[in-house]
Amino acid sequence: MAEQKSSILDAFKFDQTKRTIVDPDKKVKVAIIGTGWIAEAHVAAYKTFPDVEIVAAADLIPGKAEQFCRDNGLENVRLYGHHSELVEAEKGVVDAVSVCVYNTQHAPVTIDCLNAGFNVLLEKPFTVTLDEAVDIMRAEKASGKILTIGFQPRFDINMQMIKKIVQSGELGKIYYVQTGGGRRRGIPTPFGTTFIEAETGGIGALADIGCYSLDVVLNALGNPRPLTVSGYVSNYFGKNPDYFTAEGKPAEYADLFGVDDFGAAFVRLEGDIILDFRIAWAMHLDTPGDTIFMGTKGSLRVPSTECWNGSFDEPMTVYTEVAGEAVDIKIPLRTQYSDLFELKCRSFLDAVKTGGKAPIPSNEILYNQAIIDGINRSAELGREIVVEIPEI
């Protein structure tokens, strides 16, 4: 029994991603569009690389980009209001752009940047709707530029282990997957209401943390195409003024709340795989469950997390049989030595400098967006819907 356990663990060994050796004399000129808090993580990562020069920034709110540069120690940065001003003025100068705007502005801003010949690192979620994602990908195809989507958990060695196990064949044919996550009290209003208003957020928990959870399993499965979706969304917590007053926030936030705070779905994927999904910004529960891959030869349990936006802190377990006996195999956690945001930005920069492929390509996130879009459409119609993805 011990020998079998050792051999399975040995099969799952791999090397952690190594830091790229950069040429500081070959600078990548970067612009930041949208200077909210997520942009600070992009800047912090870029500042660690000697081959990056942040040359421009734009934000619709007067004075915000200027204050952002002061707060982050950025000097000699050209500042703009509307993103179109930056795109027009910096055409032929800027090499790459981090798009960190509101969810509802992901599509128009990214399309304009691609049309101007900029390479783009687009923060997650991809978009609000499937049609917007398709529009972006058509612009990407026409431009020939690099578009990568900001899913930094792809660079975590424990997240990578999930895919390695699933793809190894040790579990046999995967036929059922359960995933999700959520917070007991976690509607994000740290700097106001941009996450929760329909005009800016567009979608709520589904986009903010649900897309991470979906990417964990879709990436591990090899990105199977979604066929049908039966979805449900609600906003019982977000529309309750008492929720916000208990958080020390204005009760009026409930009136402004225009997105989902909970979503769930039953998704049929190609390959005869069932995906059972749920995600929450707020709930009277500690977790909606672990992530589970059930296969014909074994199953994998991944401990639940709130967001799936980084790693997890408990070992995974493989359940299988050896000589007719049930065996549980703990997969030891690996130590992540590199910052995930730095790896995300570094991989993008390397692709820009070498003309390589997008590290997290849009075509791998398209099905993620199709599921989110399908959940909303199914919930609105009150029935299962067929997922139809236009040609790109």
N, C-alpha and C positions, 0 to 999 in steps of 0.2 A: 504493500500500500504506500509506504513512504517513497519508494522508488518512482511510482506512478506520479505522485504529487510533485516530486522534484522535476520530472521530465516535463510536465505541463508548465510549470513555472519557468523552466529554462527556455521553453518555446516562446515565451512572452517577453524575453529580454530585448532591450533595444537601447540605442545611444540617445542621449538627450541632444536636442538641437544646439549646435555650436554657434557662437557669435561670429558674425562675418568680419573679416579683416577689410577695413575700409580705406579708400584712398582720399585723404583730406584735401588734396589739391583739386579733386574733381567734385565741385560743390553741386548739390541739388538745391535749387531755389524753390522754396515752399511758401505757399499762401494758406492762411487760415480763414475760412468763411464760416461765420457764426462763432462768437467768442464767449459762449456760456461755459459752464463748469466742465463739460466733457472735453472742450478744447484745451483746457489746462493740462489734461493728461497727455494730449497729443504734443503740446509744446514741451512738457517735461521730458517726454521721450526724445523728441527731436534735438533737444539741447544736449543730450548725452552723446550725440554723434558729431564728430569733427567735420563731416562732409555735408552738413546741412546749414543752409542760411535761410532764416525766415525773413522774407522781404516784404510781405503784404498781408493785410488783414482787413476784413469787412464785417460790419454788423449793422443791422437796421436801426438799432437804438442809438440815438446821438450820444457820442462820448464814450460808448461802451467799449469799442475797439481800442480807443486810446488808453482807457483805464486798464484794460486787459493787458496791454503791452507794458504799462508801468508796473502792474502787479507781478508780471512774469519776467521782468528784467530784460525785455526786448527793446532794442534801440534801432533807430534808423529804419523803422518799418513804415511803409507807405499805407495810409489808412483810407478806407472807403466806407460809404454807407451801404447802399444797395449792392448786392453781389454783381450786378450787371456792370457797374462802374469799374469794379476791380477786373472783371473779365475783359472788358474792352481795353483798359489801360495797360494791363499786364500781359496781353497776348504777345507771344513770342519771347517773353522774359521769364515768366514763371514756368517751372518744369512740372510741379506737382501741387495738388491742393488737398487739404483735409476739409471735408464738408461736414460741419458740425451744427447744422441748423435744425429748426423744428422738423418733426417728422413730416408734416404736410408740405414742407419746402424741399424735401430730399430730391424729388423728381425734377422740378424746374431748375434748381441750382446745379445739380449734377449734369443734366443735359446741356445747359449753357456752358459748363466747364469743358465737357467733352467736345462740344462743337467748336470751342475756341482752341482746341489742341492741348488741353491740360490732362495729365494723368491724375486720377482721382482715388483717394482713400475716403470712402463713404462710411460714416458711422452707421451702426445698426439702429433701427431696423432698416431693411432694404428700402421699403416704401410703405405707404399706407394701403394701397390697393395693388392688385395683380396687374391691372392695365398700366399703372405708373411704372412698375418694374419692367414690363415689356417695352415701354417707351424708352426707358433708360438704356436697356440692352440694345435697342435698335440704334440709338445714338452712339453707344460704345462700338458697335460693329462698324458703323459708318466712319467713325473717327480713327479707328485703329489704335486707340490709346488704351492704357491700362486702367481698369476699374477693379478695385478690390473692396470687399465689404468688411466692416470692422468687427469680426468675431474673434477676439483675442483668445477665448478658451481653446481654439484649435491648436494653439502653441503650447498648451499645458501638457506635460508628459503623462499625467494620470488620465486626462481626457483622451490623449492619443492611445493609451492602453485600452480604453473601451473599444475603439475601432479595431485595434490589433487583435483583441480576443474575438470579437464578432467575425472579423474577416479570416481568422485562422482556420475556421471550420470545426473547432473543438466543440461548438454548441450545436453543430449540425445545421439543418435548415431552420432559420428563424421564422416563426409563424405568428407570434404575438409580442407586442412591445407596449409597455406602460411607461409614461413619462409625465413630468410636470414639476411643479414647485410652487413656492409662494411664501408670503410673509403673513404673520398673524396681524400685525399692524404695519403697513408699509406703503401706503399710497404716497407717491413721491411729490412733495410740495416744499422742497428745501429752499427754493428761491422764488416762490410764487406759484402760478397756476398753469404754466406752459405745458406741463405734462398731462394735465387733466382736462383742458379745454379742447373741444372738437376742432376749433379753428387752427390750433397749433399742434396738439398731440395727434389728432385724427383717430387713433386707437390707443388703448391704455395698456393694461397688463399683458395682453397678447403681444404687443409690439415691444414693450420695455423689457420683459423677462421671458415671455413665452417663446420668442424667436430663438433665444439661447437654448432653451430646453429642447425645442424641435431640432435645432442644429446638432445637438449631441447625438440624437438617435438617427437622424437622417444621414449624417456624415458616416456614422458607424456602419449603417446598412448599405452604403454605397449610393446614396441619393436615389432611392426608388421613386417613381412618379406617383403622385397622389391621384386616385381614380374617383373616389366619392368622399364627401364629408357630411356628417351630421353634427351640427354645432349648436352651442348654447353660449350666450353671454348674459351677464347681469351687472348691475351697479348699485346694489343695495347698500353698501357701505359708503360709497362715494356720494350718494344722494342724501345721506343722513347727516344733518348739521351737527348732531351730537358727536359724531366721529371726529370732526375737525376741532370742535371746542375742547374735547378731551385731549387733543394733541397741542392745544394752545394756539390753534389757528382760527381765522375768522369763520363763523358759521356760514357766511356767504359763499364759501368755497363749494358748498353742496349745490348751490344754485348754478355755479359755473361748470360743475362736473358734467362733461359731455362724452365720456368714453366708457369702456368696460373696466371693471375692477376684478372680474372673474370670467374665465372662459373655459369651456370644455368641449371635447369633440371625440367622435368615433370615426376614424379615417381608414379607408381601404387603400392600401398601397399595392403597386404592381408586385408580382412575385407572391401573391396570396399571403400578404402580411397585414395584420390588423394593428393599428396604432390607437391606443387609448390615452388621451391627453387631457390634462387640466392644469390651470395656472391661476394664481390669485395674488392680488396686491394686498388683500385683507380677508381674514376669515377667522372663525372661532375654532381654530385647529392649529396644531404645531406644524404639520406637514400633510399634504394630500397624498403622500406615498413616495416610495423609492422608485427609481427607474429600473425597469426589469426587461430583459430580453429572454424570451422563452424559445428554446430550440428543441429539435427532435433528439439530440444527443446530450444536451445540457442546457442550463440557464445561467444567466448572469444578473446579479443584483448590485446596483450602484446606489450607495447611500444618498438620500435626498439632500438637496441644498435649497436655499431660498431662491436663488437667481440663476445659477449655472453660468455666471459671468466670469468665473475664474477656475477654481479647482474644487475639490471636496476633501474632507479631513478624516474620513474613516475608510478602512479597506473595503474593496469590492469582494464579492464572493461568487465563485463558480460552483454550481451544483451539478453533479454528474454521477455516473456509476462506474465502478471498477470491479470487474469480476462478479457482476450482479449485486454488488453492495453500493449503497448510497454513500457518496463522498462529498464533503464540503471543502473547497479549497479557497483559503484567503489569499488575495492578491495584494502583496505589500505595497504601501504607498511609496512612490518615488519622490525624491526631493527636487523641487523646481529651483534651479539656481539663477534663472534669468527672469526679469520682469516681463510679464506677458504683453503689456502695452508697448514696451520697447521692442519686443520680438515682432509684434504686429506692424509697427512703423518701420522697423529695419527691413523686414521682408518686402514691404512696399517700395522702399527706397532702392533696394537691390534690384528689384524688377525694373524700376525706372532707369537705373544706371546701366543695366546690361541689356535692356530691351527684352527682358524675360517675361514669363507669364505671371498673371495676377496670382498672388499666393492664396487668396480666397476668392475664386472667380464668381462672377454674377450668376453663371448658369448652375452653380451648386446651391445658390441661395434662392433661386427662382421657385423651386418646389416648396421651400419654407414659406415664401410669401404667398404662394398659391393656396397653401393650407390655411394660413391666417385669413386671407381674403375669403376662402370658402367657409370658414367658421362664421364670419360676419354675415355673409349672404345666406347661409343656411339658417342662422338664428333669426334673421329678418323674415325669411319665408316660412319658418316653422317646419321645415322638412329637410330630408337629405338632398344634396345637390351633386350633380356631376361636375368634376373639375375639368374645365376646358382651358387649355393654355394656347394662346395664339402663336403662330409661327413668327420667328424673329429673323 
